[in-house]
């Protein structure tokens, strides 16, 4: 559904999906719910990550990256 809403599908796939949606009320209901959920998540306030958590996350990621063999990068 994300690809459909972002028009990332080919015109043929979009036409096929829209033809299906034209006759499938459960899928139309799901699409409405999906759209509403997407809209609500964009409206929510973002919470700033606490500085201590940023430090711990950065340390964790650097430790993981430094312990990987060179062939895995």
PyMOL Python script that loads the backbone (N, CA, C, O; Angstrom):
from pymol import cmd

cmd.read_pdbstr("""\
ATOM      1  N   UNK A   1       0.817  -1.198   0.000  1.00  0.00           N
ATOM      2  CA  UNK A   1       0.000   0.000   0.000  1.00  0.00           C
ATOM      3  C   UNK A   1       0.858   1.258   0.000  1.00  0.00           C
ATOM      4  O   UNK A   1       0.494   2.264  -0.609  1.00  0.00           O
ATOM      5  N   UNK A   2       1.995   1.199   0.683  1.00  0.00           N
ATOM      6  CA  UNK A   2       2.867   2.374   0.716  1.00  0.00           C
ATOM      7  C   UNK A   2       3.316   2.742  -0.695  1.00  0.00           C
ATOM      8  O   UNK A   2       3.302   3.912  -1.075  1.00  0.00           O
ATOM      9  N   UNK A   3       3.712   1.734  -1.463  1.00  0.00           N
ATOM     10  CA  UNK A   3       4.138   1.998  -2.840  1.00  0.00           C
ATOM     11  C   UNK A   3       3.001   2.581  -3.673  1.00  0.00           C
ATOM     12  O   UNK A   3       3.227   3.450  -4.515  1.00  0.00           O
ATOM     13  N   UNK A   4       1.799   2.111  -3.442  1.00  0.00           N
ATOM     14  CA  UNK A   4       0.633   2.639  -4.163  1.00  0.00           C
ATOM     15  C   UNK A   4       0.405   4.099  -3.801  1.00  0.00           C
ATOM     16  O   UNK A   4       0.234   4.940  -4.684  1.00  0.00           O
ATOM     17  N   UNK A   5       0.403   4.402  -2.514  1.00  0.00           N
ATOM     18  CA  UNK A   5       0.141   5.772  -2.083  1.00  0.00           C
ATOM     19  C   UNK A   5       1.255   6.729  -2.502  1.00  0.00           C
ATOM     20  O   UNK A   5       1.008   7.918  -2.703  1.00  0.00           O
ATOM     21  N   UNK A   6       2.464   6.223  -2.634  1.00  0.00           N
ATOM     22  CA  UNK A   6       3.586   7.062  -3.043  1.00  0.00           C
ATOM     23  C   UNK A   6       3.808   7.003  -4.552  1.00  0.00           C
ATOM     24  O   UNK A   6       4.806   7.516  -5.059  1.00  0.00           O
ATOM     25  N   UNK A   7       2.888   6.386  -5.256  1.00  0.00           N
ATOM     26  CA  UNK A   7       2.943   6.193  -6.708  1.00  0.00           C
ATOM     27  C   UNK A   7       4.292   5.642  -7.165  1.00  0.00           C
ATOM     28  O   UNK A   7       4.866   6.096  -8.154  1.00  0.00           O
ATOM     29  N   UNK A   8       4.780   4.651  -6.419  1.00  0.00           N
ATOM     30  CA  UNK A   8       6.052   4.011  -6.763  1.00  0.00           C
ATOM     31  C   UNK A   8       5.844   2.763  -7.609  1.00  0.00           C
ATOM     32  O   UNK A   8       6.806   2.071  -7.943  1.00  0.00           O
ATOM     33  N   UNK A   9       4.608   2.477  -7.953  1.00  0.00           N
ATOM     34  CA  UNK A   9       4.299   1.307  -8.768  1.00  0.00           C
ATOM     35  C   UNK A   9       4.240   1.693 -10.239  1.00  0.00           C
ATOM     36  O   UNK A   9       4.099   2.868 -10.579  1.00  0.00           O
ATOM     37  N   UNK A  10       4.349   0.708 -11.090  1.00  0.00           N
ATOM     38  CA  UNK A  10       4.224   0.979 -12.527  1.00  0.00           C
ATOM     39  C   UNK A  10       2.772   1.342 -12.831  1.00  0.00           C
ATOM     40  O   UNK A  10       1.870   0.959 -12.085  1.00  0.00           O
ATOM     41  N   UNK A  11       2.543   2.067 -13.904  1.00  0.00           N
ATOM     42  CA  UNK A  11       1.160   2.406 -14.271  1.00  0.00           C
ATOM     43  C   UNK A  11       0.279   1.171 -14.446  1.00  0.00           C
ATOM     44  O   UNK A  11      -0.911   1.202 -14.134  1.00  0.00           O
ATOM     45  N   UNK A  12       0.865   0.092 -14.944  1.00  0.00           N
ATOM     46  CA  UNK A  12       0.097  -1.137 -15.139  1.00  0.00           C
ATOM     47  C   UNK A  12      -0.352  -1.728 -13.804  1.00  0.00           C
ATOM     48  O   UNK A  12      -1.497  -2.156 -13.661  1.00  0.00           O
ATOM     49  N   UNK A  13       0.546  -1.747 -12.842  1.00  0.00           N
ATOM     50  CA  UNK A  13       0.208  -2.300 -11.528  1.00  0.00           C
ATOM     51  C   UNK A  13      -0.813  -1.404 -10.833  1.00  0.00           C
ATOM     52  O   UNK A  13      -1.740  -1.901 -10.192  1.00  0.00           O
ATOM     53  N   UNK A  14      -0.651  -0.096 -10.954  1.00  0.00           N
ATOM     54  CA  UNK A  14      -1.619   0.838 -10.365  1.00  0.00           C
ATOM     55  C   UNK A  14      -3.002   0.602 -10.963  1.00  0.00           C
ATOM     56  O   UNK A  14      -3.993   0.547 -10.235  1.00  0.00           O
ATOM     57  N   UNK A  15      -3.070   0.463 -12.275  1.00  0.00           N
ATOM     58  CA  UNK A  15      -4.360   0.233 -12.932  1.00  0.00           C
ATOM     59  C   UNK A  15      -4.978  -1.077 -12.458  1.00  0.00           C
ATOM     60  O   UNK A  15      -6.184  -1.152 -12.223  1.00  0.00           O
ATOM     61  N   UNK A  16      -4.149  -2.105 -12.319  1.00  0.00           N
ATOM     62  CA  UNK A  16      -4.646  -3.399 -11.853  1.00  0.00           C
ATOM     63  C   UNK A  16      -5.159  -3.308 -10.413  1.00  0.00           C
ATOM     64  O   UNK A  16      -6.214  -3.851 -10.086  1.00  0.00           O
ATOM     65  N   UNK A  17      -4.410  -2.624  -9.568  1.00  0.00           N
ATOM     66  CA  UNK A  17      -4.832  -2.466  -8.173  1.00  0.00           C
ATOM     67  C   UNK A  17      -6.110  -1.643  -8.076  1.00  0.00           C
ATOM     68  O   UNK A  17      -7.013  -1.989  -7.314  1.00  0.00           O
ATOM     69  N   UNK A  18      -6.193  -0.565  -8.837  1.00  0.00           N
ATOM     70  CA  UNK A  18      -7.393   0.266  -8.803  1.00  0.00           C
ATOM     71  C   UNK A  18      -8.610  -0.479  -9.336  1.00  0.00           C
ATOM     72  O   UNK A  18      -9.722  -0.263  -8.854  1.00  0.00           O
ATOM     73  N   UNK A  19      -8.420  -1.344 -10.314  1.00  0.00           N
ATOM     74  CA  UNK A  19      -9.520  -2.170 -10.806  1.00  0.00           C
ATOM     75  C   UNK A  19      -9.993  -3.113  -9.708  1.00  0.00           C
ATOM     76  O   UNK A  19     -11.193  -3.337  -9.548  1.00  0.00           O
ATOM     77  N   UNK A  20      -9.057  -3.657  -8.961  1.00  0.00           N
ATOM     78  CA  UNK A  20      -9.424  -4.533  -7.844  1.00  0.00           C
ATOM     79  C   UNK A  20     -10.164  -3.738  -6.770  1.00  0.00           C
ATOM     80  O   UNK A  20     -11.193  -4.177  -6.256  1.00  0.00           O
ATOM     81  N   UNK A  21      -9.622  -2.556  -6.436  1.00  0.00           N
ATOM     82  CA  UNK A  21     -10.242  -1.734  -5.395  1.00  0.00           C
ATOM     83  C   UNK A  21     -11.652  -1.311  -5.776  1.00  0.00           C
ATOM     84  O   UNK A  21     -12.501  -1.110  -4.908  1.00  0.00           O
ATOM     85  N   UNK A  22     -11.897  -1.180  -7.058  1.00  0.00           N
ATOM     86  CA  UNK A  22     -13.214  -0.772  -7.532  1.00  0.00           C
ATOM     87  C   UNK A  22     -14.303  -1.769  -7.125  1.00  0.00           C
ATOM     88  O   UNK A  22     -15.469  -1.394  -7.001  1.00  0.00           O
ATOM     89  N   UNK A  23     -13.931  -3.024  -6.920  1.00  0.00           N
ATOM     90  CA  UNK A  23     -14.939  -4.019  -6.574  1.00  0.00           C
ATOM     91  C   UNK A  23     -14.712  -4.720  -5.260  1.00  0.00           C
ATOM     92  O   UNK A  23     -15.375  -5.718  -4.977  1.00  0.00           O
ATOM     93  N   UNK A  24     -13.785  -4.225  -4.435  1.00  0.00           N
ATOM     94  CA  UNK A  24     -13.459  -4.936  -3.193  1.00  0.00           C
ATOM     95  C   UNK A  24     -13.540  -3.993  -1.987  1.00  0.00           C
ATOM     96  O   UNK A  24     -12.573  -3.312  -1.646  1.00  0.00           O
ATOM     97  N   UNK A  25     -14.698  -3.972  -1.364  1.00  0.00           N
ATOM     98  CA  UNK A  25     -14.906  -3.061  -0.226  1.00  0.00           C
ATOM     99  C   UNK A  25     -13.946  -3.342   0.940  1.00  0.00           C
ATOM    100  O   UNK A  25     -13.481  -2.386   1.559  1.00  0.00           O
ATOM    101  N   UNK A  26     -13.624  -4.602   1.272  1.00  0.00           N
ATOM    102  CA  UNK A  26     -12.656  -4.824   2.358  1.00  0.00           C
ATOM    103  C   UNK A  26     -11.290  -4.195   2.068  1.00  0.00           C
ATOM    104  O   UNK A  26     -10.649  -3.652   2.968  1.00  0.00           O
ATOM    105  N   UNK A  27     -10.853  -4.271   0.821  1.00  0.00           N
ATOM    106  CA  UNK A  27      -9.567  -3.653   0.478  1.00  0.00           C
ATOM    107  C   UNK A  27      -9.648  -2.129   0.506  1.00  0.00           C
ATOM    108  O   UNK A  27      -8.692  -1.459   0.897  1.00  0.00           O
ATOM    109  N   UNK A  28     -10.787  -1.585   0.091  1.00  0.00           N
ATOM    110  CA  UNK A  28     -10.985  -0.134   0.151  1.00  0.00           C
ATOM    111  C   UNK A  28     -10.966   0.320   1.611  1.00  0.00           C
ATOM    112  O   UNK A  28     -10.365   1.345   1.933  1.00  0.00           O
ATOM    113  N   UNK A  29     -11.612  -0.429   2.485  1.00  0.00           N
ATOM    114  CA  UNK A  29     -11.611  -0.102   3.918  1.00  0.00           C
ATOM    115  C   UNK A  29     -10.198  -0.162   4.478  1.00  0.00           C
ATOM    116  O   UNK A  29      -9.793   0.697   5.261  1.00  0.00           O
ATOM    117  N   UNK A  30      -9.453  -1.182   4.071  1.00  0.00           N
ATOM    118  CA  UNK A  30      -8.057  -1.297   4.529  1.00  0.00           C
ATOM    119  C   UNK A  30      -7.239  -0.111   4.038  1.00  0.00           C
ATOM    120  O   UNK A  30      -6.448   0.452   4.795  1.00  0.00           O
ATOM    121  N   UNK A  31      -7.421   0.272   2.788  1.00  0.00           N
ATOM    122  CA  UNK A  31      -6.687   1.409   2.240  1.00  0.00           C
ATOM    123  C   UNK A  31      -7.020   2.689   3.001  1.00  0.00           C
ATOM    124  O   UNK A  31      -6.126   3.485   3.290  1.00  0.00           O
ATOM    125  N   UNK A  32      -8.285   2.897   3.326  1.00  0.00           N
ATOM    126  CA  UNK A  32      -8.678   4.081   4.115  1.00  0.00           C
ATOM    127  C   UNK A  32      -7.969   4.075   5.471  1.00  0.00           C
ATOM    128  O   UNK A  32      -7.440   5.095   5.914  1.00  0.00           O
ATOM    129  N   UNK A  33      -7.967   2.911   6.118  1.00  0.00           N
ATOM    130  CA  UNK A  33      -7.304   2.789   7.425  1.00  0.00           C
ATOM    131  C   UNK A  33      -5.806   3.048   7.288  1.00  0.00           C
ATOM    132  O   UNK A  33      -5.207   3.739   8.112  1.00  0.00           O
ATOM    133  N   UNK A  34      -5.214   2.491   6.248  1.00  0.00           N
ATOM    134  CA  UNK A  34      -3.782   2.676   6.009  1.00  0.00           C
ATOM    135  C   UNK A  34      -3.461   4.150   5.792  1.00  0.00           C
ATOM    136  O   UNK A  34      -2.496   4.666   6.356  1.00  0.00           O
ATOM    137  N   UNK A  35      -4.263   4.827   4.980  1.00  0.00           N
ATOM    138  CA  UNK A  35      -4.053   6.262   4.732  1.00  0.00           C
ATOM    139  C   UNK A  35      -4.181   7.064   6.023  1.00  0.00           C
ATOM    140  O   UNK A  35      -3.372   7.950   6.299  1.00  0.00           O
ATOM    141  N   UNK A  36      -5.203   6.745   6.805  1.00  0.00           N
ATOM    142  CA  UNK A  36      -5.437   7.486   8.057  1.00  0.00           C
ATOM    143  C   UNK A  36      -4.285   7.276   9.031  1.00  0.00           C
ATOM    144  O   UNK A  36      -3.834   8.216   9.685  1.00  0.00           O
ATOM    145  N   UNK A  37      -3.818   6.052   9.122  1.00  0.00           N
ATOM    146  CA  UNK A  37      -2.687   5.748  10.006  1.00  0.00           C
ATOM    147  C   UNK A  37      -1.454   6.525   9.575  1.00  0.00           C
ATOM    148  O   UNK A  37      -0.740   7.087  10.406  1.00  0.00           O
ATOM    149  N   UNK A  38      -1.210   6.555   8.276  1.00  0.00           N
ATOM    150  CA  UNK A  38      -0.063   7.304   7.741  1.00  0.00           C
ATOM    151  C   UNK A  38      -0.206   8.793   8.064  1.00  0.00           C
ATOM    152  O   UNK A  38       0.759   9.440   8.471  1.00  0.00           O
ATOM    153  N   UNK A  39      -1.404   9.327   7.884  1.00  0.00           N
ATOM    154  CA  UNK A  39      -1.640  10.743   8.190  1.00  0.00           C
ATOM    155  C   UNK A  39      -1.419  11.036   9.669  1.00  0.00           C
ATOM    156  O   UNK A  39      -0.790  12.033  10.021  1.00  0.00           O
ATOM    157  N   UNK A  40      -1.935  10.169  10.530  1.00  0.00           N
ATOM    158  CA  UNK A  40      -1.797  10.393  11.975  1.00  0.00           C
ATOM    159  C   UNK A  40      -0.347  10.334  12.426  1.00  0.00           C
ATOM    160  O   UNK A  40       0.065  11.107  13.291  1.00  0.00           O
ATOM    161  N   UNK A  41       0.428   9.427  11.850  1.00  0.00           N
ATOM    162  CA  UNK A  41       1.826   9.328  12.266  1.00  0.00           C
ATOM    163  C   UNK A  41       2.636  10.545  11.840  1.00  0.00           C
ATOM    164  O   UNK A  41       3.620  10.891  12.494  1.00  0.00           O
ATOM    165  N   UNK A  42       2.237  11.196  10.756  1.00  0.00           N
ATOM    166  CA  UNK A  42       2.960  12.400  10.349  1.00  0.00           C
ATOM    167  C   UNK A  42       2.571  13.602  11.210  1.00  0.00           C
ATOM    168  O   UNK A  42       3.306  14.588  11.278  1.00  0.00           O
ATOM    169  N   UNK A  43       1.414  13.513  11.865  1.00  0.00           N
ATOM    170  CA  UNK A  43       0.949  14.616  12.703  1.00  0.00           C
ATOM    171  C   UNK A  43       1.479  14.551  14.135  1.00  0.00           C
ATOM    172  O   UNK A  43       1.419  15.545  14.859  1.00  0.00           O
ATOM    173  N   UNK A  44       1.987  13.412  14.545  1.00  0.00           N
ATOM    174  CA  UNK A  44       2.438  13.277  15.926  1.00  0.00           C
ATOM    175  C   UNK A  44       3.718  14.068  16.148  1.00  0.00           C
ATOM    176  O   UNK A  44       4.494  14.305  15.222  1.00  0.00           O
ATOM    177  N   UNK A  45       3.915  14.459  17.368  1.00  0.00           N
ATOM    178  CA  UNK A  45       5.122  15.197  17.706  1.00  0.00           C
ATOM    179  C   UNK A  45       6.291  14.246  17.847  1.00  0.00           C
ATOM    180  O   UNK A  45       6.156  13.143  18.377  1.00  0.00           O
ATOM    181  N   UNK A  46       7.416  14.680  17.374  1.00  0.00           N
ATOM    182  CA  UNK A  46       8.623  13.887  17.513  1.00  0.00           C
ATOM    183  C   UNK A  46       9.249  14.190  18.878  1.00  0.00           C
ATOM    184  O   UNK A  46       9.260  15.331  19.341  1.00  0.00           O
ATOM    185  N   UNK A  47       9.758  13.151  19.493  1.00  0.00           N
ATOM    186  CA  UNK A  47      10.391  13.299  20.802  1.00  0.00           C
ATOM    187  C   UNK A  47      11.898  13.277  20.591  1.00  0.00           C
ATOM    188  O   UNK A  47      12.432  12.389  19.926  1.00  0.00           O
ATOM    189  N   UNK A  48      12.560  14.244  21.153  1.00  0.00           N
ATOM    190  CA  UNK A  48      14.012  14.331  21.053  1.00  0.00           C
ATOM    191  C   UNK A  48      14.648  13.208  21.856  1.00  0.00           C
ATOM    192  O   UNK A  48      14.268  12.957  23.000  1.00  0.00           O
ATOM    193  N   UNK A  49      15.615  12.537  21.251  1.00  0.00           N
ATOM    194  CA  UNK A  49      16.320  11.469  21.940  1.00  0.00           C
ATOM    195  C   UNK A  49      17.192  12.080  23.039  1.00  0.00           C
ATOM    196  O   UNK A  49      17.934  13.028  22.784  1.00  0.00           O
ATOM    197  N   UNK A  50      17.108  11.544  24.257  1.00  0.00           N
ATOM    198  CA  UNK A  50      17.941  12.084  25.336  1.00  0.00           C
ATOM    199  C   UNK A  50      19.432  11.966  24.991  1.00  0.00           C
ATOM    200  O   UNK A  50      19.854  11.010  24.341  1.00  0.00           O
ATOM    201  N   UNK A  51      20.203  12.929  25.426  1.00  0.00           N
ATOM    202  CA  UNK A  51      21.626  12.975  25.105  1.00  0.00           C
ATOM    203  C   UNK A  51      22.355  11.701  25.549  1.00  0.00           C
ATOM    204  O   UNK A  51      23.199  11.183  24.817  1.00  0.00           O
ATOM    205  N   UNK A  52      22.033  11.199  26.738  1.00  0.00           N
ATOM    206  CA  UNK A  52      22.669   9.968  27.228  1.00  0.00           C
ATOM    207  C   UNK A  52      22.394   8.807  26.288  1.00  0.00           C
ATOM    208  O   UNK A  52      23.276   7.982  26.046  1.00  0.00           O
ATOM    209  N   UNK A  53      21.195   8.734  25.761  1.00  0.00           N
ATOM    210  CA  UNK A  53      20.860   7.653  24.834  1.00  0.00           C
ATOM    211  C   UNK A  53      21.631   7.810  23.522  1.00  0.00           C
ATOM    212  O   UNK A  53      22.080   6.816  22.951  1.00  0.00           O
ATOM    213  N   UNK A  54      21.788   9.032  23.043  1.00  0.00           N
ATOM    214  CA  UNK A  54      22.567   9.273  21.833  1.00  0.00           C
ATOM    215  C   UNK A  54      24.003   8.788  22.014  1.00  0.00           C
ATOM    216  O   UNK A  54      24.575   8.152  21.128  1.00  0.00           O
ATOM    217  N   UNK A  55      24.564   9.096  23.159  1.00  0.00           N
ATOM    218  CA  UNK A  55      25.944   8.698  23.451  1.00  0.00           C
ATOM    219  C   UNK A  55      26.058   7.183  23.481  1.00  0.00           C
ATOM    220  O   UNK A  55      26.969   6.610  22.884  1.00  0.00           O
ATOM    221  N   UNK A  56      25.125   6.533  24.183  1.00  0.00           N
ATOM    222  CA  UNK A  56      25.166   5.070  24.287  1.00  0.00           C
ATOM    223  C   UNK A  56      24.959   4.417  22.929  1.00  0.00           C
ATOM    224  O   UNK A  56      25.628   3.432  22.618  1.00  0.00           O
ATOM    225  N   UNK A  57      24.055   4.938  22.117  1.00  0.00           N
ATOM    226  CA  UNK A  57      23.806   4.384  20.792  1.00  0.00           C
ATOM    227  C   UNK A  57      25.028   4.564  19.898  1.00  0.00           C
ATOM    228  O   UNK A  57      25.432   3.630  19.205  1.00  0.00           O
ATOM    229  N   UNK A  58      25.606   5.731  19.908  1.00  0.00           N
ATOM    230  CA  UNK A  58      26.802   6.000  19.109  1.00  0.00           C
ATOM    231  C   UNK A  58      27.926   5.051  19.504  1.00  0.00           C
ATOM    232  O   UNK A  58      28.593   4.480  18.642  1.00  0.00           O
ATOM    233  N   UNK A  59      28.136   4.882  20.815  1.00  0.00           N
ATOM    234  CA  UNK A  59      29.174   3.982  21.329  1.00  0.00           C
ATOM    235  C   UNK A  59      28.911   2.540  20.875  1.00  0.00           C
ATOM    236  O   UNK A  59      29.828   1.847  20.435  1.00  0.00           O
ATOM    237  N   UNK A  60      27.662   2.099  20.985  1.00  0.00           N
ATOM    238  CA  UNK A  60      27.280   0.748  20.578  1.00  0.00           C
ATOM    239  C   UNK A  60      27.567   0.525  19.092  1.00  0.00           C
ATOM    240  O   UNK A  60      28.162  -0.483  18.715  1.00  0.00           O
ATOM    241  N   UNK A  61      27.139   1.474  18.252  1.00  0.00           N
ATOM    242  CA  UNK A  61      27.341   1.330  16.818  1.00  0.00           C
ATOM    243  C   UNK A  61      28.819   1.343  16.441  1.00  0.00           C
ATOM    244  O   UNK A  61      29.252   0.562  15.594  1.00  0.00           O
ATOM    245  N   UNK A  62      29.580   2.214  17.060  1.00  0.00           N
ATOM    246  CA  UNK A  62      31.018   2.250  16.783  1.00  0.00           C
ATOM    247  C   UNK A  62      31.696   0.956  17.204  1.00  0.00           C
ATOM    248  O   UNK A  62      32.566   0.450  16.495  1.00  0.00           O
ATOM    249  N   UNK A  63      31.301   0.413  18.359  1.00  0.00           N
ATOM    250  CA  UNK A  63      31.852  -0.869  18.811  1.00  0.00           C
ATOM    251  C   UNK A  63      31.538  -1.975  17.816  1.00  0.00           C
ATOM    252  O   UNK A  63      32.409  -2.778  17.481  1.00  0.00           O
ATOM    253  N   UNK A  64      30.290  -2.023  17.341  1.00  0.00           N
ATOM    254  CA  UNK A  64      29.882  -3.056  16.377  1.00  0.00           C
ATOM    255  C   UNK A  64      30.641  -2.907  15.062  1.00  0.00           C
ATOM    256  O   UNK A  64      31.094  -3.898  14.490  1.00  0.00           O
ATOM    257  N   UNK A  65      30.780  -1.685  14.587  1.00  0.00           N
ATOM    258  CA  UNK A  65      31.484  -1.460  13.329  1.00  0.00           C
ATOM    259  C   UNK A  65      32.962  -1.808  13.436  1.00  0.00           C
ATOM    260  O   UNK A  65      33.546  -2.349  12.498  1.00  0.00           O
ATOM    261  N   UNK A  66      33.558  -1.501  14.566  1.00  0.00           N
ATOM    262  CA  UNK A  66      34.984  -1.771  14.714  1.00  0.00           C
ATOM    263  C   UNK A  66      35.272  -3.255  14.921  1.00  0.00           C
ATOM    264  O   UNK A  66      36.407  -3.689  14.721  1.00  0.00           O
ATOM    265  N   UNK A  67      34.276  -4.039  15.314  1.00  0.00           N
ATOM    266  CA  UNK A  67      34.501  -5.469  15.538  1.00  0.00           C
ATOM    267  C   UNK A  67      34.198  -6.308  14.303  1.00  0.00           C
ATOM    268  O   UNK A  67      34.442  -7.514  14.314  1.00  0.00           O
ATOM    269  N   UNK A  68      33.669  -5.700  13.231  1.00  0.00           N
ATOM    270  CA  UNK A  68      33.366  -6.432  11.987  1.00  0.00           C
ATOM    271  C   UNK A  68      34.661  -6.687  11.221  1.00  0.00           C
ATOM    272  O   UNK A  68      35.545  -5.832  11.174  1.00  0.00           O
ATOM    273  N   UNK A  69      34.762  -7.888  10.616  1.00  0.00           N
ATOM    274  CA  UNK A  69      35.900  -8.119   9.715  1.00  0.00           C
ATOM    275  C   UNK A  69      35.809  -7.188   8.512  1.00  0.00           C
ATOM    276  O   UNK A  69      34.711  -6.784   8.130  1.00  0.00           O
ATOM    277  N   UNK A  70      36.930  -6.847   7.917  1.00  0.00           N
ATOM    278  CA  UNK A  70      36.952  -5.907   6.786  1.00  0.00           C
ATOM    279  C   UNK A  70      36.111  -6.380   5.619  1.00  0.00           C
ATOM    280  O   UNK A  70      35.602  -5.550   4.866  1.00  0.00           O
ATOM    281  N   UNK A  71      35.943  -7.686   5.438  1.00  0.00           N
ATOM    282  CA  UNK A  71      35.183  -8.209   4.311  1.00  0.00           C
ATOM    283  C   UNK A  71      33.701  -8.000   4.439  1.00  0.00           C
ATOM    284  O   UNK A  71      32.987  -8.143   3.446  1.00  0.00           O
ATOM    285  N   UNK A  72      33.187  -7.662   5.630  1.00  0.00           N
ATOM    286  CA  UNK A  72      31.761  -7.490   5.848  1.00  0.00           C
ATOM    287  C   UNK A  72      31.278  -6.063   5.636  1.00  0.00           C
ATOM    288  O   UNK A  72      30.081  -5.805   5.762  1.00  0.00           O
ATOM    289  N   UNK A  73      32.155  -5.144   5.322  1.00  0.00           N
ATOM    290  CA  UNK A  73      31.741  -3.750   5.178  1.00  0.00           C
ATOM    291  C   UNK A  73      31.349  -3.427   3.784  1.00  0.00           C
ATOM    292  O   UNK A  73      30.975  -2.291   3.495  1.00  0.00           O
TER     293      UNK A  73
END
""", "prot")
cmd.dss("prot")
cmd.show_as("cartoon", "prot")
cmd.util.cbc("prot")
cmd.orient("prot")
